[in-house]
């Protein structure tokens, strides 16, 4: 292993990293990314990488988009900061709120802004509690999420997240959160169970859980249209239809966490369109600004917005908000980013090029290391297994995925290893020939993994 560079040594000395083994980091240091251009990023050694994960599922329009830089500069020069407390507003946040509500075609009626998806889901929990208090239902506070779901890392949003690494030794989850089964047919279906029958069983389990807890204590169900950080889990056919029916039966709000799937990732503007979800609350972030600026949004329908507004009138205020809620620079960048997505038809491109990516990756379904290839639009997961016929996982779990993640860098590719699932989520601007290049780099990585685990 080569000695750490001065920049790496400086990082190791002063920087505590997200989702990183801090002890290992002392030895290996960071890969220092200096700049980005289109679908590529470059490190401080001059190496170029095809960014197959859009950073963190989020850079829709690619790196170095001059229109977003210019939008930020214009807003910084005009109004670099203002808040949205106590009847204050500014043009960019007003326009963005209208744009987002308009995209939902009447489904939603109000937008609330945060700085991240984690904060947005934290806000959602408070909104749900506030809403039920407004209706006099002070016991209806539990929220049901799913195993392997990902909803953020604040105390509240990490409680919704259904991943052990986000709970262990953080003393989570909070007692108001329950988790139901992950809708992964490949892993969790019974032998011979069809997708539809699997969905029926999961809906039945949700129904039983709500009844066990008491429907008068369960406030909401939250789910990603397609699970991202849990391993790119595409729901089985009829799943959302059946889950929603259970929620409506028990007067449980439906929350669609579209932090990853929003703004074109699945080939539709929102994931709820792809799967027929009718959410009461919609959570957005990441691609809203292509992550050029921190921004999240919570959209609520009239059912929720009405009681919340009336209750604030009784109390004298809606006592929630952030210093940077609806920040002028972030909202200005979001507006320009959404214009680019629309003008360049990146949603349609994600549908068309995404179909090509899915087809190319599914060509590896017969590979002896590949258990399942799954995805929709421009998001996909390739699950690696130790034994194909028996679906046996590697021991330790994540052994193959971690090696693939590291080796991919040597082939100029950035992917993500989620345990042993290799995730792909390239920028929406990726072109067909670049998809081919990305998959070729993955193939070389897969060959390395095969030799490593042999």
N, C-alpha and C positions, 0 to 999 in steps of 0.2 A: 504494500500500500504506500503510495507516494506521500511525502510529508505535506501537512496542511499549508496552504498559502496564507499570507498575512490576513487577507480578508476572511478566510475560513477560521483562522485562529481568533480573530476579533469576534466573529459570530459566536463561536463556541464559548468564549469568555463572557459575553454579555447578553445573549439572546436565548430565552426559553421558548422553544418551538411548539407549535400546535401539532398534535397527533404524531409525536416523535419520541422515540426512546432516548431520553436525555443522556443516559450513560453511554449508549452506543454512539451518540452524536459527538461525544468528546473525541472519539477515535476517528470517525469517518468524516466529520464536518459536513457542511452543506454543499449542495451544488448551486453556485451563485448565478442566477439568471439576470443578465444585464439589460436585454432589450428584446422586443418582439416585433414581428412583421408578418401580417397575414395569419397563416396557420402555424407559423414557426416562431420559436424562441431561441435565443442564443445565450450561452453561458460566458463567464469571464475568461474562459480559455479559448473562445472562438468556436466552440462546437455548436452545431445547429440541430435542433430537435423539432420533429413534427409533433405539435401539441395535440395528442389524441384525446385529451380530456378537457379541452377548452379552459385550462387552468383548473378550476374546481367546478366543472359542469356549466360554465357561465359566460365565456367570451364569445357571444353569438356572432359579432361582426368582425372577429379577428383582432389581432394586435396591431397597434399603430394606426388606427383609423383616424385620419386627420380631421374629419368633421366632428368627431367627439372631442378631440383636443381643442378645436376652435370654439365649440359650444361652451366648454368649460372656461376658456379664456375670456370669451365675451361676458359670461355671467360673473366671473370674478371681477372684471373691470366695472361692471354696472352695480351689482349688489352681491358681494362675496358671501354674506351670511345674513339671514334673518330667521326669526322663529315663527311658530304658528300657534303660540299660546294666546289666550285672552283676546280673541277677536282680531288677531293680526294674520295677514297672509301676504302673498306676493304672486306676481303673474305666472311664474313657471309652475308653482305647485297647483295653482288653480287650473291651468291648462292641462296638466298631467292628470289631475283627478278626473276632469271631464273626459279625457282621452281613454283612461282605463275603464271608467264606468260605461262609456260608449262601446268599447270592445265587447262588453258582456251582453249587449243587445237587450237591456232591460232586466237582466237577472239580478244585478247588483245596483245599489243606490248610493252608497257612500264609500269613500276611500280614506284610510288612515295610514300615515307614513311612518316608517321606522328606518333603522340604519342597516338592518340585516334580516335574513330569514329567521334566525334564532329569536331576535327581538320581536319579529312579527308574530311568531307562534307563542311567545310569552304574552304578547298583547292579546292574542286570541283567547287564551285561557282567562285572562282578566275580563275580557269582553263577555265571554260566556257566563262567568260568575255574576257580573254586573247585570247582564240581561235577565238572568233568572231571579236575582234579588229584586229587580224592577217589577217582575211579575209576581212577587211574593212567594217564589218557590225556593226557599232558602236551603232546602236539602238537595235540590237537583243540581249537583256540582261535579259529579264524577265525569271524567273524560276517558273514552276508550280509544286506545291507539293499537298498533299491531306489532307483534314480534318482528324484528329486523327493519321496522320502519325507522326513518330518520327525520327528525323535526327540529334539530338544533342542539345547542349546548348550554344555554342559560339554565338555571336551576329548574325552571318550569318547563322549558322546551326540551331539555335533556330528559326530563321525566317522561315526556311523550315518546321520545326516541326509544326504540326497542332493541338496543344493542348493548351487550354487557359492558363493553369497554367504556361506554358513556355513563355507566352507573357505578361500577366497582370503585369503592373507597371514596366516592363523592357523596355517599349517603343518599342515593337516589334509587328509585323514583319517589316523588311526593305521594302521600297517601291517597290523594284524590284521583290518581291515574290507575287505570287497569289496562292490560294488554290481552289481545285476542290473537288468533293464529295468523301466521304469514301465508298469503295466498300463492305459494310456490308449488305448482302442480308436480313438477319433476321430483322435488324432494319430499313433499308432504302428502301427496295423494295416496290413497290405498291402492293395492294391486288391482289393476283393471278398472279403476275409477276414472270415468270420463271427466273432462274439464267442467261440464255442466253439473255433473253429480258432485264433484269436488266443491264447486261454488255453492251448491245447495247445502252441503254439509257445513261449510264455513258460516253461511248465513244462519243456519240452525244453531251453531255454537255461539254466535253473537247473540241471537235471540235468547238462548238459555242463560248466557252471562248477564244480560240486562235484567232478566227476570230474577236471577239469583241475587243480584245487587239491589234490585228494586227499581222499577222504571222511574219512580218518583225521585230517585237519587242520581240517575244517569242523564247528563246534560248534552253530550256531544260525542260524535265519532269522527276521528281524523285519519286521513290516509292520503298517500301520494297516488295519483293515477297510475304511474309506474314507479315502483320503488327504485331509488337511486343507490345511495350508499349502503343499502342492505344487500346489494348484489344484482341490480338491474332486474327486478322481478316484474314481469308482465302479468297482469291478473288473468285468470282463466275466463273463458267465455261465460257470460251472464253474471259474473261476480258482482259488479257494481250495481246492476239492476236489483239483485237479490239482497245485497247489503243495505241499499237505500230503502227497500221495502220494509225491512226490519226497523230501521231508524224511524221511518214515518209512523209505523205502527205504535212505537213507544214515545213519540214526540221528542226524538233525539235529533239535535242539529247535525247536519252533514258538513264537514270541513274538508275542502280539497286543498292539500298542500302542494302548490304548483311552483315551488321555489326552483325546481329543476325543469319541470315539464312546461312551464309557461313560456309564451312568446316564440313558439315554433318548433321546439325540440322534437315533438312527436309528429311533425308534419301538419299540425293544426295549431291555431293560435294558442289555445289552451288544451290541456289534457282532458278536461271534462267533456270537450266536444268529441274526442276520439272514443270515449267510453260511455257516453250517455249519462254522465253524472250531473245532478242538479244541486249544486252546493248552496248552502246558506251563507257560508263564509269561504272566501277564496284568498289564499296566501301566496304572495309573489315576491321575488327578489332575483338575484343572480343576473339572468339575461335582460332584466328590465333596464340595466345600464351597460350590459356586457361586462359588468364588474369594473368599469372604468371609475365609478364612484360607488361608495357604499349606499345602498338604498333597498328598502323593503316596503311592501304595501299589504294592507289587509283590506279587502273589499267585503262589504256586508250587504245583505239584501234588506228589503223593507221590513221583513219579519223581525229582524234583529235591530235594525237601525231605529225603528219607531220607538220601541220601549226604551232603548238606550238614551235617545234624545230626550224623551219625556222625563226619564229618571234624573238626568242631569239638571233639568229644570227644577225638579223638586229639591235636589241637593244643593243647587246653586252652581255646580260645575261638574264636568266630566274630568275627574282628577287623575288624568293619565297623559303622558307625553314625554318626549325626549328633547333635549336641547337642539338636536339636529333633525327633528321630525320634519320631513319635507324640505330639506336643505336646498337653497336656491341652485347651487352648482350641481348637486346630484340630480335634481328634478329637470334642470335644463339639459343635462347630458342624457337623461332618460328619454326626453322628448325627441332629441336628435337621433338617438339609437333606435327608437321605435319607428321614426320616419325612414331610416335606412332599411330596417327590416321590411317595411311595407313597400318602399320604392323599388327595392331590388328583389322583391318576391322571395325572400329568404325562407318563408314558411313553405311555399310551394317547392322551393329547391330542397328543403329538408325532407319533404315527402318523396320527391323523385330521387335525389341522390341517396337519401336514407334507404330506399328500397334496394338500391345497388349495393350499399354497404351491407345490408342484412343478407343479401344473396351471396356476396363474396365471403362473408364470415361463415355462413351456413355450409359453405363448401368444405369446411373443416369438421363437420359433424361426424364424419367417419374416422377421424384421426383417433388413434388408440388412447390419447390423453384427454380427449374432449368428451365430456359427458353430455353437455347441453349447450346450444347456442340460442340466445334469446334476445329480444329487443324489438323496438318499433321506431320508425323515423331515424334520427341520427343519435340514437343511444342504443348500446348493445352490451351484452355480457357473454363471455365464453367461459364456461365452468370447466375447470380441469379436474380430472379424477384419477385416483390410483388404479382403479379397476373399473373398466367401462361397463362390463356386463352387470356387475353388482352395484354400480354407482358408489363404490367405496371411496371415501374421501382420504386425502393424504394425512399421514400422521408424522409430525404434528400438522393440524389443520392450518393452512396458509403457507406451507412449505414451498409449494410450486408457485403460488401467486407472488410471494416475496421475491423469489429468484427471477421470475419473469419480469417483474417490475424493474429490478436492478439491471438485468441483461438488456432490456429494451433500450436503455440509454446508450448502450454500445452500438446499437443499430440506428441511433438517431430518432428514437421514438419515445414519447412520454405516454404511458398508460397508467392504469391503477389496478393494483391487486387487492381485491376485496375478499379476504381469505384466499380461496383458490379460484375465484372468478376474476377474469381479466375484463375490465370495463373500458368501453370506448364511448367518447362523447365529444367528437371534434367540433370546431366552430361551424356554424351554419353556412359559412361562405365556402366550405371545402368543395372542390371540384371533382368530377369523376376520376380524372387521372391521379389526383392526390389521394383519393380513397384507395385506388389500386396500389399506390406507393405505400400508404399506411398499412394495408393488409400484407403486402410483401415484407415489410419490416417486421410485422407480427409473426409471419411464417418463419423468418429466420430466428426470431426469439423463441418460438415454440420448439424449433429444432434444438436449441440450446437447452431448453427445459427437459426435453426428452432424454438427452444425454446425461443431464444432471441427476434425474430421478431414476435412471435405469439401474 
